[in-house]
Structure formats: C-alpha cells, structure tokens
Amino acid sequence: MDSPHTDFDEKARIRAVYQEWHGGKELAPYAWHRPEVMEQEAARCRVAGALLATTVGHDLARLRIADVGCGSGGFLRQLISWGAHPANLIGTEYQEDRLVQARTATARDVRWHLGDLDILDDGCLDLAVANTVFSSILDEQMRRQLAADMWRVLKSGAWCMVFDFRYNNPSNRNVRRVSRPQVRDYWPAASASRYQTLLLAPPVARRLSRAPRLASDLLATFVPPLRSHFIYMAQKP
C-alpha cells in the first residue's frame, strides 16, 4: 500500500498540472464556444439526464448529492436546473481558485469543501458524482481510496455516477484512462449498474466541426469505438 506521503505527492502533482493548464493554450481546443465542444456538452447532458431519471428518479430535490472534484461547479448548476435543491448539494475540489469560481457562479446554499470526502459521514448521500476526476489520478492507490470514500458516503441503495475517458491521450501523460473492468472493481454493484459510452473522440470531432452535424452524429451512433468517454452508474448494495 502506498504511504500518506505518496498520496500527498499525487495531490500536489494534480494541483501543479491544473495550475499550469489554467488559462494556457492547452485549453484552447476545449473553449466553451467551439461548436464541437457545445455539442458534446449537450450530448453529455442528454445521456446523464436520462441515466439519472432511470436510476435515482425524476425528483432530484429530495436527494443529497456530492460532486467530487467539482471544478467551477458546472455540473452542480446543471443539477440545480434539473430540480436539485442547493442546500442538499456539496462540491469538493483540490483547486482553491476553482472553488472561488464555483461559489461566485452558483446558488448560495451549496456547500463547498477544499479537500477530500472525509468531512462526510458514512451513508449520508443519495448520489456521488465524479466527472473526469479518476483519469487525472495516476496513482492507483489514491484512485482506490477515493472510490472507496465515494462508496462509503453513499446510503444503501444509493448511486454513484462516474464520467471519464475510455482511452489514453497520447499527447497528455498527465491523464490515464479508466477501463470498464476498473470501474466495476472500484464500485462493485451487485446487479444494478449502467455503463454507456458517448461522445465522438475530440480529435475526430474537431476535424468535423465545419461539417454538417449529421456526420458527427452518424459516426458517434454507428461506430462505437470512436466514442471516447463513458458514464458508469452503480448502485450500492
């Protein structure tokens, strides 16, 4: 097992990577106004919304939800627009500047925490969410610890929802894919789970950004290996 010092080093590495990227040229291909980025965000919302409706149900107002690695709070704001009650939401994050952005842009009653899930009691949540968090963690022991913490804070019968990369990015050594066997190992749902691939791989989507949208839709629909991401939902026994 890795030592606490190794865990500290991995968190420091993650912070340094994101501070280097913040506002840099590396983020230009992911700018919000790019057509392919807007379309992929819409596609992610469609899939995530449909999965939530068939698992936790249509009424999000009654649910206690944590977004792990919440960034600037975008997904929490999406949940609020779908009916989640701000006072039932918590966002955790390692980057203090991202939490400042989140507080500024999000409903006042949302709770924010700089750090891990250690502030939450066992079995207190109905849903735990992590969006492109685990692919940013290269240390396997830290991955497993975070996954175990997400499982720990869920009630019996509650759900975790993970959105992440299916493939490695050869141009970015600071991320590593999360495989389907890994997610089943991290969150071992007895029977109730959902796994859905989505989103045309960004390099392909960027090449097709000036083409009719139908071209991207057809590739994403009929060529599953070109889907670069997944959403996995697992129900805690």
C-alpha positions as CSV (number, residue, x, y, z in Angstrom):
1,M,0.0,0.0,0.0
2,D,1.2,3.5,-0.8
3,S,2.2,5.8,2.1
4,P,0.3,9.0,3.0
5,H,3.4,10.8,1.7
6,T,2.8,9.3,-1.8
7,D,-0.9,10.4,-1.6
8,F,0.3,13.9,-0.7
9,D,2.7,13.9,-3.7
10,E,0.0,12.8,-6.1
11,K,-2.4,15.6,-4.9
12,A,0.5,18.1,-5.3
13,R,1.1,16.8,-8.9
14,I,-2.6,17.2,-9.8
15,R,-2.7,20.8,-8.4
16,A,0.5,21.7,-10.3
17,V,-0.8,20.2,-13.6
18,Y,-4.1,22.1,-13.4
19,Q,-2.4,25.4,-12.4
20,E,-0.1,25.1,-15.4
21,W,-3.1,24.4,-17.7
22,H,-5.3,27.1,-16.3
23,G,-5.7,29.8,-19.0
24,G,-3.0,28.3,-21.1
25,K,-3.0,27.4,-24.8
26,E,-3.7,23.7,-23.9
27,L,-7.3,24.7,-23.0
28,A,-8.0,26.4,-26.4
29,P,-9.4,23.2,-28.0
30,Y,-11.9,22.9,-25.2
31,A,-13.1,26.5,-25.2
32,W,-16.9,26.7,-24.5
33,H,-17.8,28.5,-27.7
34,R,-16.3,25.9,-30.1
35,P,-19.2,24.2,-31.9
36,E,-18.0,20.7,-31.2
37,V,-17.5,21.5,-27.5
38,M,-21.0,22.8,-27.2
39,E,-22.4,19.8,-29.0
40,Q,-20.5,17.3,-26.8
41,E,-21.6,19.1,-23.6
42,A,-25.2,18.8,-24.8
43,A,-24.8,15.1,-25.6
44,R,-23.3,14.5,-22.2
45,C,-26.3,16.2,-20.5
46,R,-28.7,14.1,-22.5
47,V,-27.1,10.9,-21.5
48,A,-26.5,11.9,-17.9
49,G,-30.1,13.2,-17.5
50,A,-31.5,10.0,-19.0
51,L,-29.4,7.8,-16.7
52,L,-30.3,9.8,-13.6
53,A,-34.0,9.6,-14.5
54,T,-33.9,5.8,-14.7
55,T,-31.8,5.3,-11.5
56,V,-32.3,7.9,-8.8
57,G,-35.6,9.1,-10.3
58,H,-37.1,12.3,-11.7
59,D,-37.3,14.2,-8.4
60,L,-33.8,15.5,-7.6
61,A,-35.0,17.9,-5.0
62,R,-35.1,15.3,-2.3
63,L,-31.6,13.9,-2.9
64,R,-28.3,14.7,-1.1
65,I,-25.6,14.8,-3.7
66,A,-21.8,15.3,-3.7
67,D,-19.8,16.3,-6.8
68,V,-16.3,15.1,-6.2
69,G,-13.7,17.2,-8.0
70,C,-16.5,19.7,-8.9
71,G,-14.2,22.2,-10.6
72,S,-16.0,25.5,-11.1
73,G,-19.4,23.9,-10.2
74,G,-20.8,23.4,-13.7
75,F,-22.4,20.0,-13.1
76,L,-23.9,21.1,-9.8
77,R,-25.5,24.1,-11.6
78,Q,-26.9,21.6,-14.1
79,L,-28.4,19.5,-11.3
80,I,-30.0,22.6,-9.8
81,S,-31.5,23.4,-13.2
82,W,-33.0,19.9,-13.2
83,G,-34.6,20.5,-9.8
84,A,-31.9,19.6,-7.2
85,H,-32.1,21.7,-4.0
86,P,-29.0,23.8,-3.5
87,A,-28.9,23.1,0.3
88,N,-28.6,19.3,-0.4
89,L,-25.5,19.7,-2.6
90,I,-21.8,19.7,-1.8
91,G,-18.9,20.2,-4.1
92,T,-15.3,19.1,-3.2
93,E,-12.2,20.2,-5.1
94,Y,-8.4,20.3,-4.7
95,Q,-8.0,23.7,-6.5
96,E,-9.0,26.6,-4.3
97,D,-9.3,29.0,-7.3
98,R,-11.9,26.7,-8.9
99,L,-14.0,26.7,-5.7
100,V,-13.9,30.6,-5.7
101,Q,-15.3,30.5,-9.2
102,A,-17.9,27.9,-8.2
103,R,-19.1,30.0,-5.2
104,T,-19.4,33.1,-7.4
105,A,-21.5,31.4,-10.1
106,T,-23.6,29.0,-8.1
107,A,-26.7,29.3,-5.8
108,R,-25.7,30.5,-2.3
109,D,-26.8,27.4,-0.3
110,V,-24.5,24.9,-2.0
111,R,-21.8,23.7,0.4
112,W,-18.2,23.7,-0.7
113,H,-15.1,21.9,0.6
114,L,-11.4,22.2,-0.3
115,G,-10.2,18.6,0.0
116,D,-11.5,15.1,0.2
117,L,-14.7,13.4,1.3
118,D,-13.5,12.9,4.9
119,I,-15.9,15.7,6.0
120,L,-18.9,13.5,5.1
121,D,-20.4,10.8,7.4
122,D,-20.9,7.2,6.3
123,G,-24.1,6.6,4.4
124,C,-25.3,10.2,4.1
125,L,-25.7,10.6,0.4
126,D,-28.1,9.5,-2.3
127,L,-25.7,10.2,-5.2
128,A,-22.0,10.7,-5.5
129,V,-20.7,12.1,-8.9
130,A,-17.2,12.3,-10.3
131,N,-16.6,13.9,-13.8
132,T,-13.2,13.3,-15.4
133,V,-11.7,13.0,-12.0
134,F,-10.2,9.5,-11.9
135,S,-8.4,9.9,-15.2
136,S,-6.5,12.8,-13.6
137,I,-5.3,10.5,-10.8
138,L,-2.3,8.4,-11.9
139,D,-1.6,6.8,-8.5
140,E,-3.7,3.6,-8.3
141,Q,-3.9,3.5,-4.5
142,M,-5.2,7.1,-4.5
143,R,-7.8,6.1,-7.1
144,R,-9.0,3.2,-5.0
145,Q,-9.1,5.3,-1.8
146,L,-11.3,7.9,-3.5
147,A,-13.5,5.3,-5.0
148,A,-13.9,3.7,-1.5
149,D,-14.7,7.0,0.0
150,M,-17.4,7.6,-2.6
151,W,-18.9,4.2,-1.8
152,R,-18.6,4.8,2.0
153,V,-20.6,8.1,2.0
154,L,-23.5,6.5,0.0
155,K,-26.6,5.1,1.6
156,S,-27.5,1.5,1.0
157,G,-29.3,1.6,-2.4
158,A,-27.8,4.9,-3.4
159,W,-25.9,5.5,-6.6
160,C,-22.5,6.7,-7.8
161,M,-22.1,8.3,-11.2
162,V,-18.7,8.5,-13.0
163,F,-18.0,10.2,-16.3
164,D,-14.5,9.7,-17.7
165,F,-12.1,8.7,-20.5
166,R,-12.2,5.3,-22.2
167,Y,-8.8,5.8,-23.9
168,N,-5.4,7.2,-23.1
169,N,-4.4,10.5,-24.7
170,P,-1.0,10.0,-26.3
171,S,-0.3,13.8,-26.2
172,N,-1.1,14.1,-22.4
173,R,0.8,11.9,-20.0
174,N,-1.0,13.6,-17.1
175,V,-4.2,11.6,-17.6
176,R,-4.9,7.9,-17.8
177,R,-8.0,6.1,-19.0
178,V,-10.4,4.3,-16.7
179,S,-11.3,0.9,-18.0
180,R,-14.6,-0.9,-17.7
181,P,-13.2,-3.7,-15.5
182,Q,-11.7,-1.0,-13.3
183,V,-14.9,0.8,-12.6
184,R,-16.6,-2.5,-11.8
185,D,-13.8,-3.2,-9.4
186,Y,-13.9,0.2,-7.8
187,W,-17.7,0.2,-7.3
188,P,-18.8,-3.4,-7.2
189,A,-22.6,-3.1,-7.7
190,A,-24.2,-6.4,-7.0
191,S,-26.6,-6.2,-10.0
192,A,-27.8,-2.7,-10.6
193,S,-25.4,-0.8,-12.8
194,R,-25.4,1.1,-16.1
195,Y,-22.5,1.6,-18.5
196,Q,-22.9,3.8,-21.5
197,T,-20.3,5.1,-24.0
198,L,-20.7,8.5,-25.5
199,L,-19.0,11.5,-27.3
200,L,-17.1,11.4,-30.5
201,A,-13.4,11.4,-29.8
202,P,-12.3,15.1,-29.6
203,P,-9.7,14.9,-32.4
204,V,-12.3,13.5,-34.8
205,A,-15.0,15.9,-33.6
206,R,-12.6,18.9,-34.2
207,R,-11.9,17.7,-37.7
208,L,-15.7,17.5,-38.4
209,S,-16.5,20.8,-36.7
210,R,-17.2,22.5,-40.0
211,A,-19.1,19.6,-41.5
212,P,-22.9,19.1,-41.1
213,R,-23.7,17.9,-37.6
214,L,-25.2,14.8,-39.1
215,A,-21.8,13.5,-39.9
216,S,-20.7,13.5,-36.3
217,D,-24.0,12.1,-35.1
218,L,-23.8,9.2,-37.5
219,L,-20.2,8.3,-36.5
220,A,-20.9,8.5,-32.8
221,T,-24.1,6.4,-33.2
222,F,-22.8,3.7,-35.6
223,V,-19.1,3.5,-34.8
224,P,-19.0,2.8,-31.0
225,P,-15.1,2.5,-30.9
226,L,-14.9,6.2,-31.8
227,R,-16.7,7.2,-28.6
228,S,-14.1,8.5,-26.2
229,H,-16.0,8.7,-22.9
230,F,-18.3,6.7,-20.7
231,I,-20.8,7.2,-17.9
232,Y,-20.9,4.4,-15.3
233,M,-23.6,4.3,-12.7
234,A,-23.5,1.7,-9.8
235,Q,-26.0,1.2,-7.0
236,K,-24.5,0.4,-3.6
237,P,-25.9,-2.9,-2.3
